[in-house]
Amino acid sequence: MKKICIAGGGPAGIMAAVFAAKNPQNQIFIFDKGIILNTLLPTGGGRCNLAYDEYNFKELAKFYPRGEKFLYSVFSRFSTKDTLEFFKNIGIKTYVQADSRIFPVSDSAKDVKQALLKQIDKKNIKKVFEKIETITKNGDIFLVKTDKNTYKFDAVIIACGGRGNGQKLAKGLGHTITELKPSLCAMVTKEKDFTAVSGISLKNVRAEVFFENKKIKIPANMLTGDILFTHKGVSGPLVYRISAYCAYLDFNKQKPLKIIFNLTGMDFKDFDDLFLQSLKSEPQKEAVNVLARFLPKNLANAIFCKENINAFQKAGQFTKNDRQKISKSVTALSLNIISVEKGEEIVTAGGVDLKEINPKTMESKLVENLYFCGEVLDIDGLTGGFNLQNCWSTGFIAGNSLSTI
Ligand SMILES: Cc1cc2nc3c(=O)[nH]c(=O)nc-3n(C[C@H](O)[C@H](O)[C@H](O)COP(=O)(O)OP(=O)(O)OC[C@H]3O[C@@H](n4cnc5c(N)ncnc54)[C@H](O)[C@@H]3O)c2cc1C
């Protein structure tokens, strides 16, 4: 009989528990300082975007700014197809949305949580609602000290997520922790011209990103998407992606990150020609109302404000210089990013150093019978179901390793 401690009852820990329990000889205890699987509830806006419609493991791994190579091995063992099969087997049917994100048919994260909890209860896995403070190893035995008791285990799986103290527990056992940074975040701009348009979103915006006069290398297909203006700056899927690729850049008020947004996706010349035609066709209209054909009215107003151009002059009297300034602003709106919105990140970049983990088993290369899975690792994905996919895959491998020993 093997006594196994699972530190953290999030998606990764629960997945590990379900598969470790395949071996009836295993006695499994899940420790959680809060409520098991509560972190699943806000995912996908309550709908739980649990995977992404990509079945080639190398292609799938490309969606992870950190962990790509390590995930080749992981995804070759458990990937999208396995995830969907697993969920189907536990009663969660899924569907693929037009943007390739995969959700449960019920569109309910609550249903996913309930189905997973059912598995835990069916397999007689014990739940312990205590916070783990330290883990040490004495000979072959792990001593797990919580805020209430000390327990002995033969094996431990650390699955405390990005914001728990799993990295500290791992460090105590001799592991290296790479620097932790917020990722998938809204961003704060120096410019305040756009606070009045907070809540306005735009589709298919293109972006280019610069830091200290150098263009940041981001895969081209990641640089088109939707943005949302907020009261502090910008957010939305495109901004989240940029935040992930720039997570380790040291930008601030003095050294801002520069994002140039093309709000219409059209090149300057094409847009300027179109804008000119529109101004000519309605010479009596106020210029801002002509621009409002292409952009939401409030945003059109904000652009006139930013350029310090009278929005209410007649289209017929609009000068070439002013028109080109507006066209430039629409096709190359330059915003200075001074920080990310702190505490609002979706994932943590950085974590337990992957060099010290065997991707075939998720076992530590430093400490025998110690395993890791989920966001506690130095793996983070973009938005689209990739972070949960990391949990299902690494959780499966860790649990499965302990069920086959
Ligand atoms: C708002 C929001 C929406 C998201 N939407 C999506 C989405 O749609 N798709 C997607 O793929 N990803 C999404 N993510 C990311 C995804 O939720 C996480 O990557 C995932 O939950 C990580 O799982 P985990 O099991 O590794 O850690 P967690 O989910 O963080 O779970 C860790 C668990 O460990 C417990 N714990 C921590 N420390 C201790 C300790 N010392 N002792 C005992 N217990 C401890 C915690 O209480 C927690 O229950 C979203 C994240 C957020 C914040």
The ligand as an ORCA input file, in Angstrom:
! r2SCAN-3c Opt
* xyz 0 1
  C     -10.438     34.276    -13.999
  C      -9.678     33.125    -14.596
  C     -10.176     32.484    -15.714
  C      -9.465     31.427    -16.273
  N     -10.002     30.780    -17.362
  C      -9.320     29.759    -17.925
  C      -9.891     29.024    -19.012
  O     -11.033     29.254    -19.421
  N      -9.125     28.041    -19.572
  C      -7.884     27.728    -19.109
  O      -7.239     26.829    -19.675
  N      -7.355     28.351    -18.037
  C      -8.048     29.338    -17.425
  N      -7.520     29.963    -16.332
  C      -6.250     29.452    -15.753
  C      -6.520     28.162    -14.942
  O      -7.643     28.357    -14.107
  C      -5.308     27.787    -14.088
  O      -4.188     27.673    -14.915
  C      -5.573     26.480    -13.352
  O      -6.626     26.623    -12.441
  C      -4.321     26.007    -12.607
  O      -4.651     24.811    -11.972
  P      -3.764     24.198    -10.806
  O      -4.488     22.973    -10.364
  O      -2.373     24.076    -11.230
  O      -3.801     25.301     -9.656
  P      -5.022     26.021     -8.976
  O      -6.218     25.970     -9.829
  O      -4.514     27.340     -8.538
  O      -5.321     25.121     -7.710
  C      -4.414     25.031     -6.639
  C      -5.163     24.569     -5.405
  O      -4.208     24.362     -4.374
  C      -4.659     24.909     -3.168
  N      -3.467     25.266     -2.399
  C      -2.512     26.161     -2.733
  N      -1.532     26.162     -1.799
  C      -1.883     25.236     -0.877
  C      -1.300     24.767      0.337
  N      -0.139     25.252      0.779
  N      -1.940     23.816      1.046
  C      -3.119     23.313      0.612
  N      -3.726     23.729     -0.503
  C      -3.112     24.666     -1.253
  C      -5.526     26.103     -3.586
  O      -6.473     26.388     -2.601
  C      -6.163     25.577     -4.884
  O      -7.397     24.941     -4.647
  C      -8.220     30.998    -15.730
  C      -7.731     31.643    -14.579
  C      -8.454     32.677    -14.020
  C      -7.900     33.372    -12.785
*
